[in-house]
């Protein structure tokens, strides 16, 4: 998936026109195809390694990076930037390098007669650090996803693969020539529109921790209606593919309308927006919230641990933060399920609130070396954590119950 995302980013409207210039800078004009492949490979691998380092760093920072990126003022700023980045995709203005700089780069690429592997590698590393506008939104989303997982190896690998996807067109260009590159045309405007909607969607995703759920769903409904109108407008000029745009217009129009109707009624479920009108309005979720005792300081945690051990009781520690989107999802989709609450009826449930970035939250996280929320820890009747059964990241109800069954049977 991330390789495909990288490949898509390489053909972004603000990336594709720079590809021949980049090939000239990396390879030069006199290199053989084999030499060109080696130079371009050095560039691509070094760029991918920089992305991988970003992924590892994001995973290691974990909750610290999440807390930093989830500040309301910072989220609002990021969202505003992505909205601004979306405007040129819809033709409001052009977003590109200044003409003078672009001409200098093109002249430099033509005058080069061949590069070195080290020079190409350094250029690739710098390219990874200097993220372009079309790369910003997907990379920020990937880093936030990695920070929530807390898995350094996984984070490094997925961004390394994404970097390889970004560099694949360059490798093809220097070995096969530009005949494989798509020619500019109406498809470019269509792709720009796709990126524009992706940027707007990213802005909405970033705002989720600071918006009321119904307002957040309403924004998705409005975006879906705009997308429906755009698809309907494109249908007339799409020729034989017009029926696809027409079908998309109908689907997005209906879904956007449902989302707006649900948001008007206070819905908090993106995939079931009309559930709020059914009469069964989430009593289980309220029970799930009340089933947990909230702790914000280490002393209260120690008191709960001592009490559970004295009573020979299992203890579930749920690391939670208000800015953690996955925590809120799991509260509804896992702990809001009656079968989950029934399975935990003899377990003491403790929610460790690490929303605030203070000494108490850091001590709670360091107590069990937790990278950040959401993290679920099982503490046995003997007061020891069952480390092998720890849950890090978002899971569904079935996976949670399976882990609890394995933990209880292993003892």
C-alpha positions in Angstrom: 0.0 0.0 0.0 2.7 2.5 0.9 4.7 1.6 -2.2 1.6 2.5 -4.3 1.3 5.7 -2.3 4.8 6.6 -3.1 4.3 5.8 -6.8 1.2 8.0 -6.8 3.1 10.9 -5.2 5.8 10.6 -7.8 3.2 11.4 -10.5 1.7 14.3 -8.5 1.3 17.5 -10.6 4.0 19.3 -8.7 6.5 16.4 -8.9 6.1 14.9 -12.4 7.3 18.1 -14.3 10.5 18.2 -12.2 11.4 14.5 -13.0 13.5 15.2 -16.2 15.4 18.0 -14.4 16.0 15.8 -11.4 17.3 13.0 -13.7 19.8 15.4 -15.2 21.0 16.6 -11.8 21.5 13.1 -10.5 22.8 11.3 -13.6 24.1 14.0 -16.0 23.8 13.9 -19.8 26.6 11.5 -20.7 26.0 8.5 -18.5 25.3 5.1 -20.0 22.0 3.4 -19.0 23.8 1.0 -16.6 25.7 3.9 -15.0 22.5 6.0 -14.9 20.7 3.2 -13.1 23.5 3.0 -10.5 23.4 6.7 -9.9 19.7 6.9 -9.7 19.6 3.9 -7.5 22.0 5.6 -5.1 19.8 8.6 -5.1 16.6 6.6 -4.5 18.0 4.4 -1.8 19.4 7.3 0.2 16.2 9.2 -0.1 14.3 6.1 1.1 16.7 5.7 4.0 16.0 9.3 5.1 12.2 8.5 5.0 12.9 5.3 7.0 14.8 7.3 9.6 11.8 9.6 10.0 9.6 6.6 10.5 11.9 5.1 13.2 12.1 8.5 14.9 8.4 8.9 14.9 7.8 5.5 16.4 10.5 6.1 19.1 9.0 9.4 20.0 5.6 7.8 20.2 3.4 9.7 22.6 5.7 12.7 22.7 5.3 13.2 18.9 1.5 12.5 19.1 1.2 15.1 21.9 3.2 17.6 19.9 1.3 17.1 16.7 -2.1 17.1 18.5 -2.0 20.6 20.0 -5.1 22.4 18.8 -3.2 25.5 17.5 -0.8 23.2 15.6 -3.6 21.0 14.2 -5.4 24.1 13.0 -2.3 25.5 11.4 -1.6 22.2 9.6 -5.2 22.0 8.4 -5.0 25.6 7.1 -1.8 24.7 5.2 -3.4 21.7 3.6 -6.4 23.8 2.6 -4.0 26.3 1.0 -2.2 23.5 -0.8 -5.5 22.2 -2.2 -6.4 25.6 -3.8 -3.8 25.4 -6.6 -5.0 21.9 -7.4 -8.4 23.4 -8.3 -6.8 26.2 -10.3 -7.0 29.1 -7.9 -3.3 29.8 -8.3 -0.1 28.0 -9.4 2.2 26.3 -6.9 5.7 25.7 -8.4 9.3 26.7 -8.2 10.2 30.2 -9.2 11.0 30.4 -12.9 14.5 31.7 -12.3 15.4 28.8 -9.9 13.7 26.3 -12.3 15.8 27.6 -15.2 19.0 27.4 -13.2 18.3 23.8 -12.2 17.5 22.9 -15.8 20.7 24.5 -17.1 22.8 22.8 -14.4 21.3 19.4 -15.3 22.2 19.9 -19.0 25.8 20.9 -18.3 26.5 17.8 -16.1 28.3 15.0 -17.9 28.0 12.4 -15.2 27.7 12.2 -11.5 29.2 10.2 -8.7 27.5 7.6 -6.5 28.3 9.6 -3.4 27.0 12.9 -4.9 23.8 11.2 -6.0 23.4 9.7 -2.5 23.9 13.1 -0.8 21.4 14.6 -3.2 18.9 11.9 -2.4 19.3 12.4 1.3 18.7 16.1 0.9 15.7 15.5 -1.2 14.2 13.3 1.6 14.7 16.1 4.1 13.4 18.9 1.8 9.8 17.6 1.5 7.8 19.2 -1.4 4.3 20.4 -1.1 2.7 17.4 -2.7 4.5 15.1 -0.2 3.7 17.1 2.9 0.2 15.8 3.7 0.7 12.1 3.0 4.0 12.1 4.9 2.5 13.9 7.9 -0.3 11.4 8.0 2.1 8.5 7.8 4.3 9.9 10.6 1.2 10.3 12.8 0.1 6.7 12.1 3.6 5.4 12.9 3.7 7.4 16.1 0.5 5.8 17.3 1.8 2.3 16.5 5.1 2.8 18.4 6.7 0.1 16.3 10.1 1.4 15.1 10.8 -1.5 12.7 7.4 -1.3 11.1 7.6 2.5 10.9 11.0 2.4 9.2 10.0 -0.2 6.7 6.8 1.4 5.5 8.4 4.7 4.9 11.4 3.1 3.2 9.0 1.3 0.9 7.2 4.5 0.2 10.5 6.1 -0.7 11.2 3.3 -3.2 7.8 4.0 -4.8 8.6 7.7 -5.1 11.9 6.9 -6.8 10.8 4.2 -9.2 9.8 6.6 -12.0 13.3 8.1 -11.8 14.9 4.7 -12.2 12.7 4.0 -15.2 13.4 7.4 -16.7 17.2 7.0 -16.7 17.2 3.4 -18.0 14.2 3.3 -20.4 13.9 7.0 -21.3 10.9 9.3 -21.1 8.7 7.2 -23.4 7.1 5.5 -20.5 6.2 8.9 -18.8 2.6 10.0 -19.4 2.2 13.0 -21.6 0.7 16.2 -20.2 -3.0 16.5 -20.9 -6.5 16.5 -19.4 -5.5 13.6 -17.1 -3.2 16.0 -15.3 -6.0 18.3 -14.4 -8.0 15.3 -13.2 -5.1 14.1 -11.0 -4.7 17.6 -9.6 -8.3 17.5 -8.6 -7.7 14.1 -6.9 -4.8 15.6 -4.9 -6.9 18.6 -4.0 -9.6 16.5 -2.4 -6.9 14.4 -0.7 -5.5 17.6 0.8 -9.0 18.7 2.0 -9.6 15.3 3.4 -6.3 15.4 5.3 -7.3 18.7 6.8 -10.5 17.2 8.1 -8.7 14.2 9.5 -6.2 16.5 11.3 -9.0 18.5 12.9 -10.8 15.4 14.4 -9.2 15.6 17.9 -10.3 19.2 18.4 -13.8 19.1 16.8 -17.1 17.8 18.1 -17.9 14.4 16.4 -21.1 15.7 14.8 -19.3 18.7 13.3 -16.5 16.5 12.1 -19.0 14.2 10.3 -20.7 17.3 8.9 -17.5 18.4 7.3 -17.1 15.0 5.6 -20.7 15.3 4.4 -20.0 18.7 2.9 -16.8 17.4 1.2 -18.7 14.4 -0.2 -21.3 16.8 -1.7 -18.6 18.9 -3.3 -17.0 15.8 -4.7 -20.4 14.6 -6.1 -20.9 17.9 -7.9 -17.3 17.7 -9.3 -17.9 14.2 -10.6 -21.2 15.2 -12.1 -19.5 18.2 -13.8 -16.7 16.0 -15.2 -19.2 13.4 -16.5 -20.0 15.5 -19.5 -16.4 15.8 -20.6 -15.3 12.2 -19.7 -16.6 10.5 -22.9 -16.9 6.8 -22.5 -15.9 7.0 -18.9 -18.8 9.4 -18.2 -20.9 6.7 -16.6 -18.3 6.1 -14.0 -18.3 9.7 -13.0 -22.1 9.7 -13.0 -22.2 6.7 -10.7 -19.6 8.3 -8.4 -21.6 11.5 -8.3 -24.7 9.6 -7.2 -22.8 7.6 -4.5 -21.0 10.6 -3.1 -24.1 12.7 -3.2 -26.2 10.2 -1.3 -23.5 9.6 1.2 -22.8 13.2 1.8 -26.5 13.9 2.3 -26.8 11.1 4.9 -23.8 12.4 6.7 -25.2 15.9 6.9 -28.6 14.6 8.1 -26.8 12.5 10.7 -24.6 15.4 11.8 -27.7 17.6 12.2 -29.0 15.1 14.7 -25.8 14.9 16.7 -24.5 11.6 15.2 -21.0 10.5 16.2 -20.6 7.5 13.9 -19.2 8.2 10.4 -20.2 4.9 9.0 -23.7 4.8 10.5 -24.8 8.4 10.5 -28.5 7.8 10.9 -28.1 5.5 13.9 -28.8 8.6 16.1 -32.4 8.5 14.9 -33.0 4.8 15.7 -33.7 5.3 19.4 -30.8 3.0 20.5 -28.4 5.9 21.2 -25.3 4.3 22.7 -26.2 3.4 26.2 -23.4 0.7 26.0 -20.8 3.4 25.3 -21.9 5.3 28.4 -21.6 2.1 30.5 -18.2 1.4 29.0 -17.0 4.9 30.0 -18.4 4.5 33.5 -16.8 1.1 33.9 -13.3 2.5 34.0 -11.8 4.4 37.0 -9.7 7.3 35.7 -6.2 7.9 37.2 -3.9 10.8 36.4 -1.1 10.5 38.9 1.3 7.7 39.9 0.2 7.6 43.5 -3.3 6.7 42.6 -2.0 4.0 40.2 0.0 2.4 42.9 -2.9 2.4 45.3 -5.1 0.7 42.6 -2.3 -1.9 42.0 -2.0 -2.6 45.7 -5.8 -3.0 46.1 -6.1 -5.4 43.1 -3.2 -7.5 44.3 -4.6 -7.7 47.8 -7.9 -8.9 46.4 -6.3 -11.3 43.9 -7.9 -9.5 41.0 -7.0 -9.0 37.4 -6.3 -5.4 36.4 -6.6 -3.8 32.9 -4.7 -0.6 32.4 -5.9 1.5 29.5 -3.6 4.3 28.5 -5.8 7.1 27.2 -5.5 10.7 26.0 -8.2 13.2 24.8 -6.1 13.8 21.7 -5.9 10.1 20.9 -8.3 9.4 18.1 -7.8 5.6 18.3 -8.7 5.7 22.0 -12.1 7.2 21.3 -12.7 4.7 18.5 -11.9 1.8 20.8 -14.1 3.2 23.5 -17.1 2.8 21.2 -16.1 -0.2 19.1 -14.4 -2.3 21.8 -15.5 -1.3 25.3 -18.9 -0.3 24.0 -19.7 -3.9 23.1 -21.8 -5.9 25.6 -19.8 -9.0 25.1 -16.5 -7.2 25.9 -18.0 -5.8 29.1 -19.3 -9.2 30.1 -15.9 -10.8 29.6 -14.4 -8.1 31.8 -16.9 -8.3 34.6 -14.4 -9.7 37.1 -11.6 -7.4 36.0 -10.7 -4.0 37.6 -10.7 -1.5 34.8 -8.3 1.5 35.2 -7.9 4.3 32.7 -4.6 6.1 32.8 -5.2 9.6 31.5 -2.0 11.0 29.9 -3.6 13.9 28.1 -1.5 16.5 29.8 2.1 16.8 28.9 3.4 17.0 32.5 5.6 15.0 34.9 2.8 12.9 36.1 1.8 11.7 32.6 5.5 11.0 31.8 5.9 9.0 35.0 2.7 7.0 34.2 4.1 6.2 30.7 7.6 5.3 32.0 6.2 3.0 34.7 5.7 0.2 32.2 7.7 1.7 29.3 4.6 2.5 27.2 5.3 4.5 24.0 1.9 6.2 24.2 -1.9 5.6 23.9 -3.7 3.5 23.0 -2.0 0.8 25.0 -3.6 -1.9 27.1 -1.8 -3.8 29.8 -2.9 -6.8 31.7 -1.8 -7.0 35.4 -2.3 -10.4 36.9 -3.5 -11.2 40.5 0.2 -11.4 41.5 0.7 -7.8 40.5 2.9 -8.6 37.5 2.2 -7.5 34.0 1.7 -10.1 31.3 4.1 -8.4 29.0 3.7 -10.8 26.1 -0.1 -10.0 25.9 0.2 -6.2 25.8 -1.9 -4.5 23.2 -0.3 -1.4 21.5 -2.4 0.5 19.0 -5.9 0.2 17.8 -7.7 -3.2 17.7 -11.2 -4.4 17.2 -13.5 -6.2 19.7 -12.7 -9.7 18.3 -8.9 -9.2 18.6 -9.3 -7.8 22.1 -11.3 -10.7 23.3 -8.9 -13.2 21.7 -6.0 -11.5 23.6 -7.9 -11.5 26.9 -8.7 -15.2 26.5 -5.1 -16.1 25.8 -3.9 -14.0 28.8 -6.4 -15.5 31.2 -5.7 -19.1 30.1 -1.9 -18.6 30.3 -2.0 -17.1 33.8 
